[in-house]
Amino acid sequence: MRKLAFRYRRVKELYSTYKNNVGGLLGPAKRDAWLQLRAEVEALTDSWLTHALKSLSIISSRSNCVNVLVTTTQLIPALAKVLLYSLGSVFPIENIYSATKIGKESCFERIVSRFGTNIT
């Protein structure tokens, strides 16, 4: 359990450090390729990522609102995807839940116990 706790503290540290600067994590060569790929995705999808990020930013800027992400992907790959899509600034690591091992229902029970029943 200590190893696991250390691993997750390290993951949280990396996520917090690079949530606004994924390019710093990737390095210059991979950063350029990543930016090119993101530009192509934006062009092919009518800027869905820009629109999603804008909407999520508006929600997270409100004083009584937070963004919560529940995924069936394992936690570490889900965190990597959040960072690669530059969504780290709108999803604090504490609000990202993986339902892979415990199931969606259990995830939502945890969210309700944390935030209350009057949530959307």
Phi and psi in degrees as GROMACS dihedral restraints (atoms count N, CA, C in turn):
[ dihedral_restraints ]
;  ai    aj    ak    al  type     phi  dphi    fc
    3     4     5     6     1   -63.7    20    10
    4     5     6     7     1   -41.8    20    10
    6     7     8     9     1   -61.1    20    10
    7     8     9    10     1   -43.3    20    10
    9    10    11    12     1   -64.7    20    10
   10    11    12    13     1   -43.4    20    10
   12    13    14    15     1   -62.2    20    10
   13    14    15    16     1   -42.5    20    10
   15    16    17    18     1   -62.1    20    10
   16    17    18    19     1   -44.0    20    10
   18    19    20    21     1   -59.8    20    10
   19    20    21    22     1   -45.3    20    10
   21    22    23    24     1   -72.0    20    10
   22    23    24    25     1   -31.4    20    10
   24    25    26    27     1   -64.0    20    10
   25    26    27    28     1   -40.6    20    10
   27    28    29    30     1   -66.6    20    10
   28    29    30    31     1   -41.8    20    10
   30    31    32    33     1   -62.3    20    10
   31    32    33    34     1   -43.5    20    10
   33    34    35    36     1   -62.7    20    10
   34    35    36    37     1   -40.3    20    10
   36    37    38    39     1   -62.8    20    10
   37    38    39    40     1   -46.5    20    10
   39    40    41    42     1   -63.9    20    10
   40    41    42    43     1   -43.4    20    10
   42    43    44    45     1   -60.7    20    10
   43    44    45    46     1   -47.4    20    10
   45    46    47    48     1   -64.3    20    10
   46    47    48    49     1   -36.7    20    10
   48    49    50    51     1   -68.6    20    10
   49    50    51    52     1   -40.9    20    10
   51    52    53    54     1  -108.3    20    10
   52    53    54    55     1     9.0    20    10
   54    55    56    57     1   -63.9    20    10
   55    56    57    58     1   -24.8    20    10
   57    58    59    60     1  -108.9    20    10
   58    59    60    61     1     6.3    20    10
   60    61    62    63     1  -152.1    20    10
   61    62    63    64     1    66.5    20    10
   63    64    65    66     1   -64.3    20    10
   64    65    66    67     1   -32.0    20    10
   66    67    68    69     1   -57.9    20    10
   67    68    69    70     1   -34.0    20    10
   69    70    71    72     1   -66.7    20    10
   70    71    72    73     1   -30.6    20    10
   72    73    74    75     1   -76.4    20    10
   73    74    75    76     1   -35.2    20    10
   75    76    77    78     1   -80.2    20    10
   76    77    78    79     1   -31.2    20    10
   78    79    80    81     1    93.1    20    10
   79    80    81    82     1   163.7    20    10
   81    82    83    84     1   -61.1    20    10
   82    83    84    85     1   -45.0    20    10
   84    85    86    87     1   -67.6    20    10
   85    86    87    88     1   -49.5    20    10
   87    88    89    90     1   -69.4    20    10
   88    89    90    91     1   -29.9    20    10
   90    91    92    93     1   -62.4    20    10
   91    92    93    94     1   -45.1    20    10
   93    94    95    96     1   -63.4    20    10
   94    95    96    97     1   -42.9    20    10
   96    97    98    99     1   -64.1    20    10
   97    98    99   100     1   -41.0    20    10
   99   100   101   102     1   -63.2    20    10
  100   101   102   103     1   -44.5    20    10
  102   103   104   105     1   -64.2    20    10
  103   104   105   106     1   -38.8    20    10
  105   106   107   108     1   -64.1    20    10
  106   107   108   109     1   -44.7    20    10
  108   109   110   111     1   -62.7    20    10
  109   110   111   112     1   -42.6    20    10
  111   112   113   114     1   -62.3    20    10
  112   113   114   115     1   -40.6    20    10
  114   115   116   117     1   -63.3    20    10
  115   116   117   118     1   -39.4    20    10
  117   118   119   120     1   -67.3    20    10
  118   119   120   121     1   -41.7    20    10
  120   121   122   123     1   -62.2    20    10
  121   122   123   124     1   -43.9    20    10
  123   124   125   126     1   -60.4    20    10
  124   125   126   127     1   -42.9    20    10
  126   127   128   129     1   -66.0    20    10
  127   128   129   130     1   -39.6    20    10
  129   130   131   132     1   -78.5    20    10
  130   131   132   133     1   -18.1    20    10
  132   133   134   135     1  -116.0    20    10
  133   134   135   136     1    20.4    20    10
  135   136   137   138     1    54.6    20    10
  136   137   138   139     1    42.0    20    10
  138   139   140   141     1    60.7    20    10
  139   140   141   142     1    41.0    20    10
  141   142   143   144     1   -61.4    20    10
  142   143   144   145     1   -37.1    20    10
  144   145   146   147     1   -67.4    20    10
  145   146   147   148     1   -41.2    20    10
  147   148   149   150     1   -62.1    20    10
  148   149   150   151     1   -43.8    20    10
  150   151   152   153     1   -67.6    20    10
  151   152   153   154     1   -41.7    20    10
  153   154   155   156     1   -63.3    20    10
  154   155   156   157     1   -44.5    20    10
  156   157   158   159     1   -63.5    20    10
  157   158   159   160     1   -39.5    20    10
  159   160   161   162     1   -63.7    20    10
  160   161   162   163     1   -44.8    20    10
  162   163   164   165     1   -63.3    20    10
  163   164   165   166     1   -46.5    20    10
  165   166   167   168     1   -65.4    20    10
  166   167   168   169     1   -34.0    20    10
  168   169   170   171     1   -66.6    20    10
  169   170   171   172     1   -39.6    20    10
  171   172   173   174     1   -62.6    20    10
  172   173   174   175     1   -44.3    20    10
  174   175   176   177     1   -62.4    20    10
  175   176   177   178     1   -47.7    20    10
  177   178   179   180     1   -70.1    20    10
  178   179   180   181     1   -19.6    20    10
  180   181   182   183     1   -78.9    20    10
  181   182   183   184     1   -15.6    20    10
  183   184   185   186     1   -73.6    20    10
  184   185   186   187     1   143.7    20    10
  186   187   188   189     1   -67.4    20    10
  187   188   189   190     1   -31.1    20    10
  189   190   191   192     1  -109.3    20    10
  190   191   192   193     1    22.5    20    10
  192   193   194   195     1  -127.9    20    10
  193   194   195   196     1   146.3    20    10
  195   196   197   198     1  -139.4    20    10
  196   197   198   199     1   154.8    20    10
  198   199   200   201     1   -97.0    20    10
  199   200   201   202     1   133.9    20    10
  201   202   203   204     1  -124.9    20    10
  202   203   204   205     1   135.2    20    10
  204   205   206   207     1  -116.7    20    10
  205   206   207   208     1   125.7    20    10
  207   208   209   210     1  -117.8    20    10
  208   209   210   211     1   128.0    20    10
  210   211   212   213     1  -135.4    20    10
  211   212   213   214     1   154.3    20    10
  213   214   215   216     1   -93.0    20    10
  214   215   216   217     1     1.5    20    10
  216   217   218   219     1   -77.9    20    10
  217   218   219   220     1   150.7    20    10
  219   220   221   222     1   -61.2    20    10
  220   221   222   223     1   155.4    20    10
  222   223   224   225     1   -60.8    20    10
  223   224   225   226     1   -49.4    20    10
  225   226   227   228     1   -63.6    20    10
  226   227   228   229     1   -48.1    20    10
  228   229   230   231     1   -61.8    20    10
  229   230   231   232     1   -34.2    20    10
  231   232   233   234     1   -64.3    20    10
  232   233   234   235     1   -42.3    20    10
  234   235   236   237     1   -63.6    20    10
  235   236   237   238     1   -40.1    20    10
  237   238   239   240     1   -62.5    20    10
  238   239   240   241     1   -41.9    20    10
  240   241   242   243     1   -64.9    20    10
  241   242   243   244     1   -41.9    20    10
  243   244   245   246     1   -59.2    20    10
  244   245   246   247     1   -44.0    20    10
  246   247   248   249     1   -66.5    20    10
  247   248   249   250     1   -43.4    20    10
  249   250   251   252     1   -65.2    20    10
  250   251   252   253     1   -30.4    20    10
  252   253   254   255     1   -87.9    20    10
  253   254   255   256     1     6.8    20    10
  255   256   257   258     1    59.1    20    10
  256   257   258   259     1    37.0    20    10
  258   259   260   261     1  -102.0    20    10
  259   260   261   262     1     6.7    20    10
  261   262   263   264     1   -62.0    20    10
  262   263   264   265     1   -30.7    20    10
  264   265   266   267     1   -72.8    20    10
  265   266   267   268     1   -21.3    20    10
  267   268   269   270     1  -106.1    20    10
  268   269   270   271     1    -8.2    20    10
  270   271   272   273     1  -124.0    20    10
  271   272   273   274     1    96.5    20    10
  273   274   275   276     1   -60.1    20    10
  274   275   276   277     1   146.9    20    10
  276   277   278   279     1   -59.9    20    10
  277   278   279   280     1   -28.8    20    10
  279   280   281   282     1   -68.9    20    10
  280   281   282   283     1   -17.1    20    10
  282   283   284   285     1  -105.6    20    10
  283   284   285   286     1    19.7    20    10
  285   286   287   288     1  -113.2    20    10
  286   287   288   289     1   119.9    20    10
  288   289   290   291     1  -117.5    20    10
  289   290   291   292     1   138.6    20    10
  291   292   293   294     1  -109.4    20    10
  292   293   294   295     1   126.2    20    10
  294   295   296   297     1   -95.5    20    10
  295   296   297   298     1    11.3    20    10
  297   298   299   300     1   -58.2    20    10
  298   299   300   301     1   -49.2    20    10
  300   301   302   303     1   -95.5    20    10
  301   302   303   304     1   -30.1    20    10
  303   304   305   306     1  -106.3    20    10
  304   305   306   307     1   -11.4    20    10
  306   307   308   309     1    89.2    20    10
  307   308   309   310     1   157.0    20    10
  309   310   311   312     1   -64.5    20    10
  310   311   312   313     1   -42.2    20    10
  312   313   314   315     1   -59.4    20    10
  313   314   315   316     1   -43.7    20    10
  315   316   317   318     1   -64.9    20    10
  316   317   318   319     1   -38.6    20    10
  318   319   320   321     1   -60.1    20    10
  319   320   321   322     1   -47.7    20    10
  321   322   323   324     1   -68.1    20    10
  322   323   324   325     1   -31.2    20    10
  324   325   326   327     1   -63.6    20    10
  325   326   327   328     1   -41.7    20    10
  327   328   329   330     1   -63.9    20    10
  328   329   330   331     1   -40.2    20    10
  330   331   332   333     1   -65.3    20    10
  331   332   333   334     1   -43.9    20    10
  333   334   335   336     1   -63.9    20    10
  334   335   336   337     1   -40.7    20    10
  336   337   338   339     1   -68.5    20    10
  337   338   339   340     1   -27.7    20    10
  339   340   341   342     1   -82.4    20    10
  340   341   342   343     1   -42.6    20    10
  342   343   344   345     1  -106.6    20    10
  343   344   345   346     1   -11.1    20    10
  345   346   347   348     1   100.5    20    10
  346   347   348   349     1   175.8    20    10
  348   349   350   351     1   -89.7    20    10
  349   350   351   352     1   -17.0    20    10
  351   352   353   354     1   -91.8    20    10
  352   353   354   355     1    65.1    20    10
  354   355   356   357     1  -128.1    20    10
  355   356   357   358     1   156.6    20    10
